[in-house]
Amino acid sequence: MEMRMMKRYSKRLLTYIYLLMKSIPLVFTMQQLSYSTDKIPIPTNKLPDDLNKVMNKSIYKKALWGLRVVDLDTGNVLLNLNSSTQFYIGSVRKIFSVGELLNERGADYQSVTRVHYDGVVHNGNLNGNLVLVASGDLTMGGRTLPDGHVAITEYDHNEANSLGNAIITQTNLLAGYQYLAKQVYKAGIRSISGDIVIDDRLFEPFNFRGEFDVTPIFINDDVVDIVILPSLINENANVSWLPHSSAFTVINQLLTVNPHEKYNLELESKLPACIGKPGCSGIIKGHLPINFIPPLTHNYPLVQTFRITKPSNYARTIFIEALQEAGINVSSIDKTKENPKKLLKSTNLYNKNNKIAALKSLPLGEHVKYILKVSYNIGADTSLVLYGLTKGARSMIESLNVEKKILDKKYGISPSEYHFIDGSGGGETKATNTAIIKWLTIMSKRPVFNIFYNSLPILAVDGSLGSINNFQSDPSLSGATGRVHAKTGTYVLGNESGMLVKGRSLAGYIISKKNHRLAFALVVNNIPIQSLEDLFAVAQDQGIIASILWRDY
């Protein structure tokens, strides 16, 4: 979505844009938008009038609703509307992929990124290669707060370009790489005569929505943050970028202009193919009016991002620079080139004798919180593949097949109840409310449940439910604040003629006014809309429905 569209909306509406789109960004396509004209199936039990009042609004004339509510303590089904229908659920899919890994590994699990040497160390010189072995650590120390928790901002940088702005964390993005480099120095290595290699063979790379291939090595969520401030009129804006590395630089052609001029910002290219080549750069250009107010935050800095399309190449450069900062002579090594994977040998050669550095990841529970609160798509996809690894799978497809078998044989969730294409809920992801409730019930009985529960967005408090608060205007519903923990999902198609909400979903848990523990899955599909305000209204209506469930059950 272009920024000139977003400029028209208030801070509140822009916040809603962000919260809705964190699940799955709007997909704009030139295809014909179509919707089903089938009659809505009859519910198996009559819904209360207050729920019907919301679901029967004119905006939902052509829509299909689904709702299933279960009392977790008794197992009783309290409400059951179209529960066997496969709905588009978007990012609600994440409760499966992330929950599966959490169940398998436990909340305290920490992966270990190791550094081994392949060669001979003599008088401080490594005559051979230094190998950083990637472990699938999503944050590599770059989001770790002083108290050991993960740093999360209100507007995550993974959606900076689609939403027009973000807030970046105030942490050391390269902390993990620098920590490893210092350990190499402490091990006695002062110079390296060979090469530096990233071993990214943990799993097979998978493509993320046509942007790049995800590997098990991560740097700053695989984006370079562009931090923008205005300067004087007719001068280039103040532009910096993080991480700052020779792996990728930014050419600043963004001009600060008079107040009456039109805001225009372009990144060229957002998906740079040159990473791993000398002089790789991107261009930021356009016009920044001196009085421009950044969206979402209404304050500077303005943040945009370039995608790190070749993570292993980028990580190699970052690690070499960290080694140099630690006092190790790497002058004979070419910092910017393709990661020399051909130098890698069998993983069986890695042992305690040639291991000289190790970095433990944050506990898995912290990564789960990050993924679910901000709906981090790459993190959820990676979680599925990491789960697959525990079962012998090494690719996205293999992991999906493993998941399918386990959901069926172990948990009684049939493949006929869902259609999953990745771990994050992209595109044509579907599931029945019966399947979703089964999974929520299973998770409620697991030792990791408290971590899972508290990682979900909280109604009118945080994450993608933070600004869903229209229900608070009704005194009988306002007590639902903080009592609904649920994952959102959004799937929208749009073109110049309008938009179609193919799916808006909300699923999770409610501690009701009567202190009952409820699991619920609420989905609406097939809503033709005319404006973004209509989309926000759908999200608010789902918040109202959840608060009615809190009050009445």
N, C-alpha and C positions, 0 to 999 in steps of 0.2 A: 504494500500500500504506500502510495507516494505521500510525502510529507505535506504537500500542498492540500491534500484532502484532510489531513489530521489537524492542520492549523485552525480549522474552523471550530473545533470542539473544546469544551471547557476542560479544566483539570480533572473534574470528577468523571466526565465521559472518557477522557483519555486514560484514566486509571482503569475504567471498566474495559476499554479496548485491551489494555495490557493483560488484565486478569483473565479475560476470555481467551485471548490468543496464546497465552502461555501453554495451554493444553495442546492445541494444534493451530498454527497460523492459518489465516484465511487463504484459501487456494483460489486464485483468480484464473479463470479459464475462459476461452472463447467458445466453449461447447454450449449447446442448447441446454438451458436449465429446465429440467422436467421434474414433475412430482407425481406420486401415485394418486389415482382417483378412487382406489379401492375403499369400500366401506370400512370404517374402523371396527375391528372385532369387538364383540360384546364382552365386557368384563365378567369374570367368574364370581365376583361379589360386588355389590353396589358400593360406590364410593360415597363418602360423606359429602354433604352439600358444599361445605367450604372448599373442598378440593375440586369438585366439579365447577365451582364458580371460577376458579383460576384456569382450569383446563379447557373450559368452554368459551374463553375470550375469543373475539373475532379473529385475532391474529393466528389462532390455532384451528381455524375452520377446516383446513386441508391437512392438518398435522395428525400424527399418530403418537399417542402417549402410552407409556408403560410404567407401572409402579408395582413393586413388591416389597412388603414390609414383614419382617419376622421378629418375634420376641426371642432373643437369644437364650433366655433362661428357660422358657417353656417349649420352644420350638414351634409355637403356634404361628400360622400364617395369618397376619392381621389384615392385609390388603393384597389384592392379587389382580392386577390389570395387565392383560396381554403379556404374561410372563414367559410364554413359550415362543414369542416373536423375536427374531434376531434383529436388533437395533444397531445403528451406527453409534458407537460409544466413545470414539476418540481416545483420549488419554486415560479414561478409566481402565483401559487395558493395562496400565502400569502397575495396578495393584496386584496383578498376576505375576508379571516378570520380576518385579522388585521383591514381592512377597516370597516368591519361590527361592530366590537367592538368599534372602534373609533367613528363611526356614532352614535352608541347607547349611549355611555357613555359621549362622548365629550373629547376634548384634555386635559381639566383641571381636569378630574375625578381622585380622589385618593382613593384607597382602604384603609381600616384601619385594621391593625392587632392589636387585643386587648388581654389584659391579665385580667382574672377574677380569683377570689378566691372562692373556695367552702369549707366553713368551718367557723371557728370562730377565730378572731384575738384578742389576749389578751396579754397585756404587750409586744407587739412587736412580739409575736410568732403566726404564723398561724398554728392552729390545724386543718389541712385539706389539700386540694390540690390546687395547683396553675395551672391554665389552660391557655395556649397560644392558641388563636383561629386564625388559619391561614386564610388569606384573598385572597390568590392567588397573593400576591405581588412578582413579579418576581425577584426583586433585594434586597429587605429587607435592604435598605440603603447601601448595599455593593458596589454599583457602583456610588454613589452620589459624585459629585465633589463639591468643596467649593462654586461654583457659582450656585449650585442647578441643574445642568444638569447631564445627564448620561455619565459615562466614557465609551468610546469605543476605542479599540486599533486597529491598522492596521491589526494584525493577531490575531483573537479571540481564546481564549483557548478551546472553544468547539470543535475545529477541530485540537487540538494540536497533538493527536496521529495519526490521518490519514495523517497529513501533515508533521509531524516530529518536529514541534516547534510552538511557539506562543509568544505573548507579553501579560503579565498579567497587569491588571490595578494597578495603584499606589493609591489605595483607601483602606479604612478600611473594609475588607470583612465582618466583624461581627458587623458593626456599629449599625444596627437595633436591634440586640439582646442585645447589650450592653446598648443601649438607653432604651429599655424596662426594663432591669434589674435595671437600676438606678432609673427609675420611681417607681418600686416596693419598692426600699429602701426608696425613698422620701415619699412614702405612709405610712411609719412607720413599715414595716415588717423587722424584724431583724433575724428571724429564721423560718424554716418551718419543721413541724413535720409529714406532710403527704407525698405527692408525687408531681412530676411535670409531666404534661400531655400536649401533642400537640393535639389539636382538629383539625384534618385534614378532617372533614366530609363535607366541603363546596361543593365538587363534588366527584363523584366516580373516583377512580384512573384509569388512562388509561395507557396502555403499550406503551412505546416508543421504537419501532423498535427492540423488543426482548431484550433490555438492562435492563429495570427496569420499575416499575410502577410510573408514575408521580402523585404527590399529590399537594395540594395547598400550601405547605410549601416549601420554597426554601432557599438554602445556597450556595452561590458562584456558581450559575447555576448548582447545583447538581454535582459538580466535586471537587476533591482535587487536587490542583496544585502542581506538583513536580518541584522544581527549582534546576537545576543541573549546577555545575561548575567543571572544572577539578582541580585536586590537583597535587601532585608529582607522577612521574612514579612509578608503583607498589604499590600505595596506593589507598584506596577507594576515589572516587570522592566526592566532597562536595555536599551533598544532603540535602535539607530542603523541607518542605511542608507547604502549606497554604490551608485552615485554620489549625493552629496547635492545636490539640485537642486530648483528650484521646479517642474520638470516633473512631479515625483511625490513626494509626501510620505507618511509612514506615521503612522497614528494608533495609539498604543500602548494596548491594553486587556488586555495579558498580565499576569496577576497572579502574583507569587511567593507560594507557599502552603506549608503544613505538609508535612513529609516523607511522611506517610501518605496524602496526597491523590493523586488520579490525574492523571498528565500528560495534558494536552490542549492542542493548539495548532492554531489555524485561521487561515488567511489569507483575507481577504474584500476583494476578489476576487483570485484568483491571476492572472487575465487581465483586468486593468483596461481598460475600454473608453474611459475618460475622458482618456487621454493626448493632450494638445493642447488641453485646456480648463483654464481657471483653477481652482485648488483641487483638482486631481486627486489622489486619495489612495487608499490601501488601509488596511485594518484588520488588525492582528494581535491576536488575543484568545485567551483560554483560561487554563489553570492550569499553572504551572511549579513543581513541588515543589522546595524548597530543596536537597534532596539528589539531584536528578535528574542522571544521568550521560549526557551527550550520546552518541548512537550513533556508531559508526565511530571517532571520535577519542578518545572517553572523556575529553575535555577541552573546556572552553569556549574560544572562543565557540561557540554553537550558530548554525548558518547556515540560513536559508530564503531563498526568492526570489519576487519578483513578476515576471511577464513584461512586457517592454516591447512592448506589442502594436502600437504605431504608431511604429516606429523613426525615421522622418523627422521627425515632430513632436517627439519626445524629443531627437533630435540637434540640431534647430534651437534649442531652448531651451538645451541644453548649450553650443552654439557662441556664442550671444548672451551667456551668462554668462561665457564665456571671454574674449570681446571686452571686456566690461566690466572684468574683472579685469586685462586687459592695458592698461587706461587709455583705452579708446575710449568715447566718449559714445554710448550706445544708448538713452537715456531715452525717446525718442519711439517706440520700437519695442515692440509687444506681445510679450512673451516667450513666453506660453503661448497658442498658437492653432494651428489647422491649418496645416501647411506650405503657404504660398501658391504652389503649383505653377503657377497660372495666370500668374504673372509671368515664368515661364521662356520664353526665346526659343529659336531654333534653336541647336543645339550648334555649328554652323558659326561662330557669332559669338565663340566662345572662342578667344583667340589670345594670343601672348606679350605683347602690349601691354596687355591688360587682366587678365593673370594676376599676382596679387600675393602668392600664398602657395602652397606645395606641401609635401606630406608623403609621403615614400616609405614603403611598407609594409615589414615584415620580409621577408627573402628567402622565397620560396615554400617552400623546404625547411623553414623553421621552422614555417610553417603546416601543412605536411604532417605534421610530427612531432606537433604539437598534436592534429590531427584523428585520427591513427591511434592514438596512445598512449592518449588518453582516450575515443576513439570519439565524437567531437563530431559529432552528427548534422547540425546546421544547417551546419556547416563543410563536410561532405561533400556535402550537397545543393547548396550554393553553388558548390563546386568543379565539379560537373557543369555548372551553368549557365555558369560562367566558361569552362569548356572549350568549351561550345557557342558562346559568343561568338566564339571564335577561328575558328569555322567558319561564322559568319553566323547562328547561331541566337540568339534573344533570350528564349526561355521554357523552362520545364522540359520541356514536351512536345516542343518543337522540339529541345532538347538531347538528349533520350532518342532521338529519331529519328535525329539525326546520329550519335550514339554507335553505334546499331544498325548503320547503314550502314558505319561505319568498322571496327567489330569484325568485320563480315562480309567486306568487300572487302579490307581491308588486312591483317587479322590472322587471317582464316580461322576466326573464332568465329561460328558460325551463330546466328541468332535462335532457332532451335529448341533451343538449348542453355541458354537462360536466360530469365527473366522479371523484368525490372527495372522498378520503378514510380517510383523516385526515385534520388537519389545516395547515400543513406545505408543502405539495406537495410530499409526499413519493410515491415511487413505481409507480403504474399504474395510477397516477393522469393525467387526460386529460381534455381538454376544447377546444371549438372552438374559433377562433379569434373573431367571432361575439359576443360571450358571454363576452370575455375579454374586448372588446371595449365598450360594453354596460356598464360594471361595471366601467371602467375608466371614461366614460362619466357621469355616476351617481355620482361618487366621485368628479368630477370636479365642481359639482353644490352644494356640501354640505358645511356647515359652517366650517367643519374641513379640507377643501381641502388644505389650505396652509401648515398645519402640515403634512398631508399625502404626499403632493408633495415634501416637503423638506426632508422627511424621506427616500425617494427613493434614491438608488445609483445614482451618477452623473457621466456622461461620462467623462473619463480621469481626474476625480477629487477625488472621494472617493468610499468607499464600494466595491462591487463586479464589479464595472466599473472603478475603479481607475487606473488600468493599461491597459485598453482597449484604446490604443492610436495610433495604426498604421495609422489611418485616418489622423493624423496630418502631415504626410509626404506630403500630397496633399494640397497645399495652398488654393485651393478652398473649402476644407472641414474642415480645421483646426479651423475655427470659431465655429464649433459645440461643441467645448470644453465647458463644463459647461452648455450647452443648452438642453441636453437630460437627463431627470430624469426618470429612468426605473428600474424595477425589473428583475433580471436574473433568469434563471432556468436551471438546468443541470441534465440529467438522463443518466447515462452511465453503460452499462454492459460490463464485461470483463472477460476473462480467459487467459490461457497461449497461446492460439492461436491468440488472438487479442482482439480488443475492438469494441463495437458498440455504437455509440451515438444515443440512442433511442429518446432523445429530448434535444434540446438546444433552449431556448426561451428568448425573451427580449420584455418587454411590459411596456409602460408608456407614457410619454408626451414629446413633443418637442416644444420649442419656436423657430420657424424657422427664417431663415435669413430675410424673408419677414415679420417677426413679427406675423406670424399666430400661433395660438394655436392648436397643433395637438395631437391627441391620436393615438397610433400605437400599433399593436401586431405583432411581427415577430417571427416565429417558423420554425425550421427545424428538421425533424425527419429522422431516418433511415440512418445514415452515418457510414459505416464500416471504421475504421481507423487503422493505423498501429503503431502509436506512440502518445505520449502525445503532441508532437509538432503539430500534426494534430488537436487535440482537441483545442489547443490554437488558431490555425488558424481559426477555426470555430467562436470562440468568437470575434476575431479581424474582421472577415468578417461581423459579425452582427453589430459591431461598425461602419464599413465603410458604411453599408446600412443605419444605423440610421443617419449618417452624410450627406449622399446623400439626405435623406428626409429633413434634416435641410436646405440644400442648395437650393433644387429645389421646395419646397412647402411652 
